[in-house]
Amino acid sequence: MADVISDNYDKLFEALAPFIEKGRKTGRVSGAGRARKAPVDGPTSEELRTWARANNYEVNDRGRVPASIHEAYRKAH
């Protein structure tokens, strides 16, 4: 019985070998789901939100800060 399993394993591995060789790893990226740090050269999301509200922009409490707010912040500074 062990020989049959071994033979089938070898056949399966041979059939999948081209895909295994060309494939790439996928899955969660290290740190996914945790709060991200702000880029070194820019403000944090909270700093952007505070600035946006002080300058009469509508911005959500959560989620990604829109690019238009990033751009307005850069132009103002």
LINJO-V784910 format. One record per pair of residues at least 4 apart in sequence whose ideal C-beta (glycine too) atoms are under 6 Angstrom apart, sorted by sequence separation. I is the first residue (numbers start at 0). J is the second residue. If there is no record, write none. Layout:
i;j
I;J
I;J
This chain:
i;j
15;19
18;22
27;31
42;46
64;68
42;47
51;56
37;43
51;58
48;58
56;68
47;64
51;68
44;64
47;68
50;72
47;72
